[in-house]
Amino acid sequence: MACFDRASPALKEILLKLYRADKPLESDHHLHEFGSVEYHIQSSASYPHHTHLSISTPLLSQGILLSHGLPRYTIEMVKGICSDAVEIVEPPRQGYQLTLRLDFARIPHGKESIKMISEISSVQAVILSSQLKELLMNVNSQEISQGMYRPIKLVYHPREPFFVIKQPAKITAVFPMRFKDNSDVIIATAFFQELMDAGNSQECAKAPPCTWSPIPPPELRGEAIEDLSTNGGFVSFDITSRHVEGKKLDKTVWNLLNFYGFVKYHVKCTRGFIQRRMRKRLESLVEVIKLKPIHTNQHCGLPTFITQ
């Protein structure tokens, strides 16, 4: 989904400003995103090349949060972000899950600097996507092949949870869909039907199979009623080993994390298209009325269509 950027635009702007400053800046920024993600960016003129970046973010699943911090796989993924210029500080700043020391002196000038700072600004996406990656990489594990599974509730954006269910030879992602307006429900339902039809076509044979149902799938039986109360039904994707091979893993994870955003974007664009068509139709009807002559009744001076 090319329309969704992994890097935080606000964080990227602040880091670029600090990096491009002609002289060292004293900086102490607190940045909030999505209502629950917080960044703390701190730099000192005494240490001109070093900037500390701390992040606090809700994890996808609180069930996999370790008592001493982030999961080991997540830490390894974070270490892979511009390893020459980024160092993990232990312990992290109080109140945050992760603190990074950025060495701007190790970031080259030119276009490469923008690329590296963009990667650093995507740290929150790396933290969240790493947890889903770890789940999907185990699609063929012994536990799943024996049929031992339970729904795992994941939350990428507030109030938009989805579920990952381990099953033999596959992992199913289920999205409960909720919309504020009834018109959005109609547009989204039509879209889900088209999505299923496209998934069954020969052109999309390699894509994860997609299903839509107005009722919860049996695998979610026993989950909290507030998570299963929807007006848009449930969309499910079956992820197999071929969908997580090599570079496909990163793309699959990012598409699943942003599926809610993609649907909302489609609904918004469709609604806007319909409204534009209605306005054009109304304008054309108004023009017809303006051009059509109105004949009056000779006896009372009223338009003919009123006296008839």
C-alpha positions in Angstrom: 0.0 0.0 0.0 2.1 2.8 -1.3 -0.2 5.5 0.1 0.7 4.7 3.7 4.2 5.9 4.8 6.0 3.9 7.5 8.0 6.8 8.7 6.4 9.3 11.1 6.2 12.6 9.1 6.4 14.8 12.2 9.3 12.9 13.7 11.1 12.9 10.4 10.7 16.7 10.1 12.2 17.3 13.6 15.2 15.0 13.0 15.9 16.6 9.7 15.8 20.0 11.3 18.3 18.9 14.0 20.5 17.2 11.4 20.6 20.2 9.0 21.1 22.9 11.7 24.1 25.2 11.1 25.0 25.1 14.8 24.1 22.6 17.6 20.6 23.1 19.0 19.2 22.6 22.5 16.1 20.6 21.8 13.5 18.9 24.0 10.4 17.8 22.0 7.5 15.7 23.1 5.5 14.3 20.1 2.2 12.4 20.3 0.6 10.4 17.4 -2.5 8.2 17.2 -3.4 9.4 20.7 -1.2 6.7 22.3 2.3 6.9 20.7 4.8 9.2 22.2 8.2 10.3 21.1 10.7 12.3 23.1 13.5 13.9 21.1 16.3 15.5 23.1 19.6 17.1 22.0 22.2 19.2 23.7 24.7 21.7 22.4 27.3 20.1 24.6 27.0 16.9 22.5 26.4 18.3 19.0 26.4 15.0 17.1 24.2 13.0 19.5 20.4 13.1 19.8 18.4 10.8 22.0 15.1 9.5 20.7 12.7 7.7 23.1 9.5 6.0 22.1 6.5 4.7 24.0 3.9 2.7 22.0 1.2 0.2 22.7 2.4 -3.2 21.5 0.2 -5.2 19.1 -0.5 -7.8 21.7 0.1 -7.2 25.4 0.3 -11.0 25.8 3.7 -11.0 24.2 5.1 -8.1 26.2 8.0 -9.2 28.3 8.4 -7.8 31.9 11.8 -6.4 31.2 11.0 -4.6 28.0 10.5 -5.3 24.3 10.7 -8.9 22.9 14.1 -10.1 21.8 13.1 -10.4 18.1 11.8 -6.8 18.2 15.1 -5.6 19.7 17.0 -7.4 16.9 14.8 -5.7 14.3 15.4 -2.2 15.8 19.2 -2.9 15.8 18.9 -3.3 12.0 17.8 0.3 11.6 20.9 2.2 10.4 23.2 0.3 12.7 26.1 2.6 12.0 24.3 5.7 13.3 21.9 4.2 15.8 22.6 2.7 19.2 20.1 1.3 21.7 20.5 2.8 25.2 20.1 0.5 28.2 18.1 1.1 30.3 15.6 3.2 28.3 14.4 6.6 29.6 11.9 6.2 32.4 8.4 6.0 31.0 9.5 4.7 27.6 10.0 1.3 26.1 13.0 2.2 23.9 15.7 4.9 23.8 18.0 5.3 20.9 21.2 7.4 20.6 21.5 8.9 17.1 25.0 9.9 15.9 24.4 12.5 13.2 28.1 12.5 12.4 27.8 9.0 11.0 25.0 10.0 8.6 26.3 11.0 5.2 25.2 14.1 3.4 22.9 14.3 0.4 20.0 12.1 -0.5 21.4 9.3 1.6 20.8 11.3 4.8 17.1 11.7 4.0 16.8 7.9 3.4 18.6 7.1 6.7 16.5 9.6 8.8 13.3 8.2 7.2 14.4 4.7 8.3 15.0 6.0 11.9 11.6 7.7 11.8 9.9 4.4 11.0 11.0 2.9 14.4 7.4 2.6 15.7 6.3 0.7 12.5 9.4 -1.6 13.0 8.4 -2.3 16.6 4.8 -3.2 15.7 5.4 -5.1 12.5 8.2 -7.2 14.1 5.7 -8.8 16.4 3.4 -9.8 13.5 6.4 -11.0 11.5 7.4 -13.3 14.3 3.9 -14.8 14.3 3.8 -15.3 10.5 7.3 -16.7 10.3 6.1 -19.6 12.4 3.3 -20.5 10.0 4.7 -24.1 9.6 5.7 -24.6 13.2 5.1 -27.9 15.0 2.6 -26.2 17.3 0.4 -25.1 14.4 0.7 -28.3 12.4 -0.8 -30.1 15.5 -3.8 -27.9 15.4 -3.0 -26.1 18.7 -4.3 -22.5 18.1 -6.1 -19.7 19.8 -7.1 -16.2 18.6 -4.5 -13.6 19.3 -5.9 -10.1 19.6 -3.7 -7.4 17.9 -4.2 -3.6 18.0 -2.3 -1.5 15.5 -4.6 1.6 15.8 -6.8 2.4 18.8 -10.3 1.0 18.6 -9.4 -1.2 15.5 -8.4 -4.6 16.8 -8.0 -7.6 14.6 -7.3 -11.3 15.3 -4.6 -13.7 14.2 -5.5 -17.4 14.5 -2.9 -20.2 14.1 -4.3 -23.1 12.2 -2.8 -26.2 10.5 -0.6 -25.0 7.5 -1.9 -21.5 7.7 -2.6 -18.4 9.8 -5.9 -16.6 9.5 -6.2 -12.8 10.0 -9.7 -11.7 10.9 -10.8 -8.0 10.8 -14.1 -6.9 12.5 -15.3 -4.0 10.4 -17.1 -1.0 11.9 -18.4 2.1 10.2 -20.1 5.3 11.5 -22.4 5.9 8.6 -24.8 3.5 7.0 -23.7 4.7 3.6 -20.2 3.6 4.4 -21.4 0.2 5.3 -23.1 -0.2 1.9 -20.0 0.9 0.0 -17.7 -1.3 2.1 -19.9 -4.4 1.7 -19.9 -4.0 -2.0 -16.1 -3.6 -1.9 -15.7 -6.8 0.2 -17.8 -8.7 -2.3 -15.5 -7.4 -5.1 -12.5 -8.3 -3.1 -13.7 -11.9 -2.7 -14.5 -12.2 -6.4 -11.1 -10.8 -7.4 -9.4 -13.2 -4.9 -11.1 -16.2 -6.7 -9.9 -15.1 -10.1 -6.9 -16.6 -11.9 -5.0 -13.3 -11.9 -5.0 -13.3 -8.0 -4.4 -17.0 -7.5 -1.2 -16.4 -5.6 -2.8 -13.8 -3.2 -4.0 -14.7 0.2 -7.6 -16.1 -0.1 -10.1 -13.5 1.2 -13.6 -14.2 2.7 -16.3 -11.9 4.1 -19.1 -12.8 6.4 -21.7 -10.7 8.2 -21.3 -13.0 11.3 -18.1 -13.8 13.3 -16.2 -16.9 12.1 -16.3 -20.0 14.4 -12.7 -19.4 15.5 -13.7 -16.2 17.4 -16.2 -18.0 19.5 -15.7 -16.9 23.1 -14.1 -13.5 22.4 -15.4 -10.4 24.1 -18.7 -9.2 22.8 -17.4 -5.6 22.2 -14.8 -7.0 19.8 -17.5 -9.0 17.8 -20.1 -6.2 17.6 -19.9 -4.9 14.1 -22.0 -3.4 11.3 -19.7 -4.3 8.5 -19.1 -8.0 9.1 -15.8 -9.8 9.2 -13.0 -10.0 6.6 -10.6 -12.9 6.8 -7.3 -13.6 5.0 -5.6 -17.0 5.0 -1.8 -16.6 5.1 0.3 -19.6 4.1 4.1 -20.2 3.9 4.3 -18.9 0.3 3.0 -15.5 1.4 5.9 -15.0 3.9 8.8 -16.1 1.8 11.7 -13.7 1.6 10.7 -10.1 0.9 7.0 -11.2 0.8 6.9 -11.3 4.6 7.5 -7.5 5.0 4.8 -6.7 2.4 2.3 -9.1 3.8 2.8 -7.7 7.4 2.5 -4.1 6.2 -0.7 -4.8 4.2 -2.3 -6.6 7.1 -1.4 -3.8 9.6 -2.9 -1.2 7.2 -5.9 -3.1 6.0 -8.3 -0.9 8.1 -6.7 2.2 6.7 -6.9 0.9 3.1 -10.6 0.2 3.5 -11.3 3.6 4.9 -9.4 5.2 2.1 -11.4 3.3 -0.5 -14.7 4.1 1.1 -13.8 7.8 1.4 -12.7 7.9 -2.3 -15.8 6.1 -3.4 -18.1 8.4 -1.4 -16.3 11.4 -3.0 -16.7 10.0 -6.5 -20.4 9.4 -5.9 -20.9 12.9 -4.6 -19.1 14.4 -7.6 -21.3 12.5 -10.0 -24.4 13.6 -8.2 -23.3 17.2 -8.3 -22.6 17.0 -12.0 -26.0 15.4 -12.6 -27.7 18.1 -10.6 -25.8 20.8 -12.6 -26.8 19.3 -15.9 -30.5 19.1 -14.8 -30.4 22.8 -13.7 -29.0 23.7 -17.1 -31.8 21.9 -18.9 -34.4 23.7 -16.8 -32.7 27.1 -17.5 -32.7 26.5 -21.3 -36.3 25.1 -21.5 -38.8 27.9 -22.2 -41.7 28.2 -19.8 -45.1 29.0 -21.5 -47.7 31.0 -19.5 -51.5 30.6 -19.5 -53.0 33.5 -21.4 -56.0 33.8 -18.9 -54.3 34.0 -15.6 -50.6 34.5 -16.4 -49.5 31.3 -14.6 -47.0 28.8 -16.1 -48.8 26.1 -18.1 -47.4 23.3 -16.0 -49.2 24.7 -13.0 -52.7 25.1 -14.6 -52.6 21.7 -16.3 
